[in-house]
């Protein structure tokens, strides 16, 4: 009888460990899904801006808009100083 009680106790501990591991895995998958969703949203927004900039005008400074969009895509926090961005986006007069 003691053997069955011991096995039942061991089984319960194992089930609790499995349950805990499953909850941690679900949380990790949820965080990964949310991060992926956020990154894809950022890529979509950048692509939209890039397309709008390319459609807006075909002047000789179009590459500046492309450069800004690409930098913002690959460096979402933008390594460019915010004061520089308007200069890159606008054409010199």
Backbone as a chain_set.jsonl record, in Angstrom:
{"seq": "XXXXXXXXXXXXXXXXXXXXXXXXXXXXXXXXXXXXXXXXXXXXXXXXXXXXXXXXXXXXXXXXXXXXXXXXXXXXXXXXXXXXXXXXXXXXX", "coords": {"N": [[0.816, -1.192, 0.0], [1.955, 1.234, 0.762], [3.721, 1.625, -1.307], [2.023, 2.249, -3.484], [0.938, 4.676, -2.57], [3.226, 6.229, -2.47], [3.937, 6.216, -5.202], [1.699, 7.554, -6.236], [2.0, 10.056, -5.031], [4.439, 10.855, -6.198], [3.607, 10.962, -8.85], [1.76, 13.033, -8.731], [3.447, 15.224, -8.079], [4.996, 15.27, -10.386], [2.992, 15.889, -12.269], [2.337, 18.472, -11.411], [4.734, 19.798, -11.956], [4.778, 19.557, -14.742], [2.493, 21.012, -15.376], [3.237, 23.594, -14.481], [5.453, 24.061, -16.167], [4.153, 24.063, -18.637], [2.529, 26.342, -18.403], [4.535, 28.326, -18.316], [5.637, 27.976, -20.859], [3.424, 28.645, -22.467], [3.194, 31.355, -21.807], [5.635, 32.319, -22.811], [5.287, 31.811, -25.565], [3.116, 33.471, -26.052], [4.28, 36.014, -25.545], [6.237, 36.023, -27.561], [4.595, 35.943, -29.822], [3.252, 38.396, -29.548], [5.41, 40.191, -29.755], [6.27, 39.608, -32.354], [3.994, 40.395, -33.778], [3.995, 43.167, -33.201], [6.422, 43.931, -34.421], [5.911, 43.281, -37.116], [3.825, 45.039, -37.603], [5.206, 47.45, -37.395], [6.928, 47.187, -39.594], [5.009, 47.149, -41.647], [3.945, 49.748, -41.399], [6.204, 51.281, -41.986], [6.672, 50.465, -44.608], [4.367, 51.446, -45.827], [4.736, 54.23, -45.519], [7.071, 54.504, -47.011], [6.15, 53.755, -49.571], [4.268, 55.798, -49.987], [5.96, 58.014, -50.0], [7.471, 57.463, -52.266], [5.505, 57.584, -54.222], [4.643, 60.163, -54.02], [6.387, 62.113, -55.076], [8.677, 62.56, -57.754], [11.197, 63.731, -57.582], [14.657, 64.826, -57.752], [15.632, 64.227, -55.275], [14.514, 61.997, -54.159], [15.71, 59.774, -53.042], [16.35, 60.424, -50.457], [14.046, 60.181, -48.881], [13.682, 57.46, -49.144], [16.012, 56.546, -47.892], [15.632, 57.48, -45.238], [13.312, 56.039, -44.56], [14.23, 53.383, -44.757], [16.266, 53.364, -42.817], [14.706, 53.845, -40.538], [13.201, 51.535, -40.581], [15.038, 49.443, -40.124], [16.257, 50.322, -37.843], [14.383, 50.92, -35.504], [14.308, 52.698, -33.282], [15.662, 54.696, -34.335], [18.737, 55.767, -35.158], [19.406, 58.125, -36.114], [19.519, 61.545, -35.369], [16.644, 63.239, -34.172], [16.462, 65.862, -35.078], [17.754, 65.828, -37.487], [16.257, 64.302, -39.233], [14.044, 65.808, -40.511], [15.561, 67.359, -42.273], [16.671, 65.485, -43.982], [14.387, 64.544, -45.191], [13.351, 66.686, -46.609], [13.642, 68.691, -49.599], [16.436, 70.552, -50.767], [16.311, 74.133, -51.009]], "CA": [[0.0, 0.0, 0.0], [2.845, 2.392, 0.823], [4.282, 1.791, -2.64], [1.029, 2.957, -4.289], [0.852, 6.05, -2.054], [4.46, 6.891, -2.915], [3.814, 6.423, -6.644], [0.669, 8.575, -6.44], [2.632, 11.324, -4.646], [5.411, 11.174, -7.243], [2.844, 11.309, -10.045], [1.19, 14.379, -8.506], [4.555, 16.184, -8.188], [5.321, 15.331, -11.811], [1.912, 16.623, -12.932], [2.478, 19.886, -11.05], [5.876, 20.306, -12.721], [4.348, 19.66, -16.136], [1.552, 22.135, -15.434], [4.031, 24.818, -14.344], [6.225, 24.218, -17.402], [3.207, 24.394, -19.7], [2.156, 27.749, -18.231], [5.681, 29.15, -18.725], [5.723, 27.87, -22.313], [2.323, 29.44, -23.025], [3.551, 32.763, -21.626], [6.716, 32.621, -23.757], [4.696, 31.838, -26.91], [2.303, 34.696, -26.121], [5.199, 37.151, -25.676], [6.832, 35.939, -28.895], [3.542, 36.316, -30.769], [3.027, 39.842, -29.435], [6.585, 40.867, -30.307], [6.211, 39.425, -33.812], [2.906, 41.249, -34.26], [4.461, 44.554, -33.119], [7.456, 44.142, -35.438], [5.263, 43.271, -38.431], [3.088, 46.303, -37.7], [6.218, 48.475, -37.671], [7.355, 46.994, -40.986], [3.903, 47.584, -42.507], [3.872, 51.21, -41.359], [7.356, 51.809, -42.713], [6.428, 50.201, -46.023], [3.34, 52.396, -46.268], [5.379, 55.546, -45.645], [7.988, 54.418, -48.144], [5.354, 53.778, -50.801], [3.703, 57.141, -50.127], [7.046, 58.917, -50.379], [7.849, 57.191, -53.652], [4.418, 58.002, -55.097], [4.403, 61.6, -53.854], [7.13, 62.941, -56.007], [9.813, 61.917, -58.403], [12.258, 64.714, -57.744], [16.0, 64.244, -57.705], [15.99, 63.926, -53.883], [13.662, 60.903, -53.7], [16.5, 58.804, -52.289], [16.376, 60.804, -49.035], [12.885, 59.548, -48.242], [13.959, 56.025, -49.095], [17.028, 56.354, -46.853], [15.004, 57.663, -43.92], [12.403, 54.908, -44.317], [15.021, 52.173, -44.533], [16.915, 53.494, -41.498], [13.68, 53.665, -39.513], [12.769, 50.144, -40.605], [16.036, 48.58, -39.498], [16.609, 50.892, -36.537], [13.123, 51.561, -35.109], [14.555, 53.821, -32.396], [16.367, 55.616, -35.21], [20.024, 56.259, -34.713], [19.507, 59.493, -36.59], [18.976, 62.555, -34.467], [15.347, 63.72, -34.67], [16.617, 67.141, -35.761], [18.298, 65.571, -38.82], [15.251, 63.668, -40.081], [13.362, 66.722, -41.439], [16.505, 67.793, -43.301], [16.793, 64.415, -44.975], [13.116, 64.372, -45.885], [13.015, 67.822, -47.456], [14.548, 69.039, -50.688], [17.034, 71.867, -50.567], [15.66, 75.154, -51.836]], "C": [[0.871, 1.271, 0.0], [3.465, 2.677, -0.541], [3.32, 2.572, -3.536], [0.9, 4.423, -3.865], [2.072, 6.848, -2.534], [4.408, 7.188, -4.41], [2.795, 7.522, -6.962], [1.237, 9.96, -6.112], [3.626, 11.778, -5.722], [4.719, 11.632, -8.531], [2.266, 12.717, -9.918], [2.272, 15.45, -8.636], [4.935, 16.364, -9.661], [4.263, 16.122, -12.584], [1.997, 18.119, -12.633], [3.637, 20.528, -11.81], [5.503, 20.511, -14.189], [3.41, 20.853, -16.312], [2.305, 23.47, -15.383], [4.838, 25.096, -15.618], [5.334, 24.618, -18.562], [2.783, 25.855, -19.609], [3.294, 28.676, -18.661], [5.837, 29.136, -20.25], [4.638, 28.706, -22.987], [2.635, 30.93, -22.922], [4.631, 33.174, -22.628], [6.178, 32.715, -25.184], [3.854, 33.099, -27.085], [3.198, 35.922, -26.31], [5.841, 37.178, -27.065], [5.826, 36.376, -29.971], [3.307, 37.82, -30.741], [4.187, 40.627, -30.028], [6.588, 40.777, -31.832], [5.145, 40.328, -34.415], [3.359, 42.717, -34.278], [5.494, 44.857, -34.2], [6.858, 44.163, -36.848], [4.458, 44.55, -38.653], [4.045, 47.449, -38.032], [6.699, 48.393, -39.12], [6.267, 47.465, -41.947], [3.801, 49.099, -42.554], [5.015, 51.837, -42.155], [7.184, 51.617, -44.211], [5.404, 51.166, -46.591], [3.938, 53.78, -46.482], [6.321, 55.563, -46.848], [7.234, 54.502, -49.468], [4.763, 55.166, -51.04], [4.771, 58.127, -50.579], [7.463, 58.708, -51.83], [6.778, 57.657, -54.628], [4.24, 59.519, -55.099], [5.157, 62.437, -54.88], [8.317, 62.194, -56.568], [10.911, 62.952, -58.636], [13.617, 64.045, -57.574], [16.438, 63.889, -56.296], [15.138, 62.797, -53.299], [14.413, 59.931, -52.817], [16.548, 59.146, -50.803], [15.217, 60.16, -48.281], [13.096, 58.052, -48.111], [14.955, 55.733, -47.988], [16.431, 56.458, -45.464], [14.106, 56.476, -43.594], [13.166, 53.627, -44.014], [15.707, 52.222, -43.168], [15.898, 53.267, -40.394], [13.164, 52.237, -39.468], [13.748, 49.267, -39.838], [16.492, 49.069, -38.136], [15.393, 51.655, -36.02], [13.313, 52.74, -34.16], [15.245, 54.949, -33.124], [17.63, 56.176, -34.58], [20.246, 57.69, -35.184], [18.896, 60.425, -35.555], [17.651, 63.04, -35.03], [15.471, 65.046, -35.415], [17.146, 66.964, -37.182], [17.228, 65.037, -39.776], [14.518, 64.643, -41.002], [14.272, 67.197, -42.566], [16.645, 66.74, -44.394], [15.515, 64.261, -45.79], [12.83, 65.499, -46.871], [14.074, 68.04, -48.529], [15.176, 70.381, -50.381], [16.387, 72.893, -51.485], [16.617, 75.802, -52.802]], "O": [[0.556, 2.251, -0.676], [3.706, 3.833, -0.89], [3.749, 3.462, -4.272], [0.767, 5.306, -4.713], [1.949, 8.0, -2.949], [4.786, 8.277, -4.843], [3.017, 8.329, -7.864], [0.982, 10.923, -6.834], [3.643, 12.947, -6.105], [5.176, 12.553, -9.208], [2.281, 13.494, -10.873], [2.029, 16.489, -9.25], [5.166, 17.484, -10.116], [4.598, 16.931, -13.45], [1.752, 18.941, -13.516], [3.534, 21.671, -12.255], [5.869, 21.516, -14.798], [3.522, 21.606, -17.279], [2.023, 24.372, -16.173], [4.895, 26.233, -16.087], [5.732, 25.438, -19.39], [2.689, 26.535, -20.631], [3.049, 29.699, -19.3], [6.135, 30.165, -20.856], [4.906, 29.398, -23.969], [2.365, 31.685, -23.856], [4.553, 34.248, -23.225], [6.574, 33.607, -25.933], [3.879, 33.723, -28.146], [2.906, 36.776, -27.147], [5.971, 38.242, -27.671], [6.179, 37.09, -30.909], [3.178, 38.449, -31.791], [3.974, 41.619, -30.726], [6.877, 41.758, -32.517], [5.371, 40.956, -35.449], [3.133, 43.424, -35.259], [5.45, 45.916, -34.824], [7.261, 44.977, -37.679], [4.417, 45.079, -39.764], [3.729, 48.312, -38.851], [6.857, 49.415, -39.787], [6.567, 48.11, -42.952], [3.594, 49.677, -43.621], [4.818, 52.796, -42.901], [7.514, 52.506, -44.996], [5.556, 51.649, -47.713], [3.681, 54.425, -47.498], [6.354, 56.532, -47.606], [7.634, 55.233, -50.373], [4.758, 55.653, -52.171], [4.521, 58.973, -51.437], [7.771, 59.667, -52.538], [7.095, 58.08, -55.74], [3.744, 60.089, -56.07], [4.601, 63.362, -55.471], [8.881, 61.308, -55.925], [11.48, 63.045, -59.724], [13.706, 62.851, -57.29], [17.509, 63.307, -56.119], [15.05, 62.656, -52.079], [13.819, 59.321, -51.928], [16.762, 58.262, -49.973], [15.393, 59.655, -47.172], [12.738, 57.447, -47.1], [14.775, 54.783, -47.226], [16.696, 55.616, -44.606], [14.137, 55.962, -42.476], [12.79, 52.873, -43.117], [15.722, 51.225, -42.446], [16.186, 52.573, -39.419], [12.731, 51.774, -38.412], [13.348, 48.45, -39.008], [17.057, 48.301, -37.358], [15.358, 52.884, -36.08], [12.544, 53.7, -34.226], [15.396, 56.043, -32.581], [17.594, 56.942, -33.617], [21.153, 58.378, -34.716], [17.874, 60.112, -34.945], [17.534, 63.235, -36.24], [14.662, 65.327, -36.299], [16.998, 67.869, -38.004], [17.284, 65.287, -40.98], [14.373, 64.343, -42.187], [13.812, 67.413, -43.687], [16.727, 67.064, -45.579], [15.568, 63.883, -46.96], [12.137, 65.287, -47.866], [15.228, 67.636, -48.39], [14.531, 71.255, -49.802], [15.967, 72.571, -52.596], [16.22, 76.681, -53.567]]}, "num_chains": 1, "name": "protein.A"}
